[in-house]
Amino acid sequence: MSGTILRGCMHLVDQADSERVDKSKVNGDRLKEAQHINRSLSVLGDVISALAQKSPHVPYKNSKVTKLLQDSLEGQAKTLMFVHISPEPDADGETISIVKFAERFATVELGAARVNKDSADVKELKEQIGTLKAALARKEEN
């Protein structure tokens, strides 16, 4: 074993109910939820556009979803988007919309993903820090 530690993370974000509010005829809390989901998708679209254009400013902070996904959308990540398309004939508008959204996402080139790993030296230093913190805590207890 080389002593190398590999790190990674996975985010699964379900944007279900991202539909046209006027068509769904929801109200109350469901209306608010649908509006928030649609706003999150809109901001995600803005982030995707900024990344595709290699803009110096990417609006990650405009949504909790994009803040959460920032690490997954930057250069050291591999990102996949799965879309579910309804087979219902009356959902063709939503189907076209999500396919266009996914096409925009597919144009983004994040660059080559790199392995997130700590060398044996970094691992040893982290262990030393842990040992020193424990010793300091013991000393403060006495």
N, C-alpha and C positions, 0 to 999 in steps of 0.2 A: 504494500500500500504506500502511496506517495505522500500521504499526509495532507493532501489537497481537499479542501471543503468546497463543494459546489452549492450554489444558492440559486433559488428560482422562486417564482410566484405565479399563481394563476388567478385570474379574475373571470368569473362568469357573471355577465350582466344580462338580465332578462328584461327586455324592453317590451314586454307583452302589453297589449291594449294600446299600442301606439297606432291609433286610428283617427280617422276624421271625426272630430267631436260632433259636428252637425249631423253626420250620417248615423252615428251610434245613438244619438238622442239620450245620452246619459245626463244626469244632473246631480247636484249636491256634491258629496265627497267623491263620487266616481268621476264627476266632471273635473274637479280639481286634480285628481290623480292623473287623468288622461292629459290634462293641460301640462302638468309637470313632466310627464313622460315625453310628450311632444316637444316641450322646451329642451329637455335633455338631449333628445335626438337632434334638434336644431343646432344646439351648441356643439355636439359631437360632429355634426356636419361642418360647422365653422372650423373646428380643430383639424378635421381631415383636409379641408381646403387649404388651411394655412400650412399644414405639413406638405401637401402636394406641391404648393407653390414655393416651398422652402422659405417661408416668411420668417423674418427675424422675431416676430411676436406671434406666439401661439396662445389662443385664449383658453388655456386649461382652467383658469380660476372662475370661469363663467358658469360652471355647473359642478355639482358634487360628483357626478359620474365622470366627467372629464378630469377632475382633480384626482379621483381614485385611479383612473386609467393612465395618468401621465407617464408613469414608469413603463407601462406596457406599450405606449405609443412612441417612445423615444428610441434613440439609436441602438440600445443594447437589447432589444426585444424582438421576439417573433410574435406577431399578432395575427389572429384568425378571426374572421367574422362569419358567423353562421346566420342565415336568414331562413325563416319559415314562410313558405308561400301557401296561402290558403287555396284549396281546390275549388272553393265556392265561386260560381260564375259572377256573383254580385260583388266579389272582392277584387275585381280586376284593377281598380284604381289603386288600391293599397299594394297589390302585387307589383304593378309598374313602378310605384313610388319606392318600394323597398329594393327593387332590382336596380333602379337608378342610384339609390343611396349606396348600395354595395359596390356598384361600378366606380363611384367616386372614391370609396375606400380602397379599391384595388389599384388606383393610380398612385397611391402613396408609396414612396420608396424610403424605408426607414434606414437603409444601410445594412451592412453586414452585422448580424447578431454576434456578440462575443460571449464566451463562457464567463459567468461570474464565479470566480474562484479565489480562494485565499491560498497563498503560498504557505509552505511549512513555516517560514519566518513569521509571517503575519499570524498564523495560528499560535505559534509559541508566544508572541507578544501579547495576544489576546488572553492566553492562559495566565501569563505573568500579571496582567492587569487585574484579572479575576482574583488571583491569589493576593495581590496587594490590597484590593478592595475588601476582601474578607478579613485580612489582617487589620486593616484600619477599623473596620466595623467591630472586631473583637476588642481592639484597643479602646474604642469609644465606649464600649459597654462597661469596661473596668474602671 
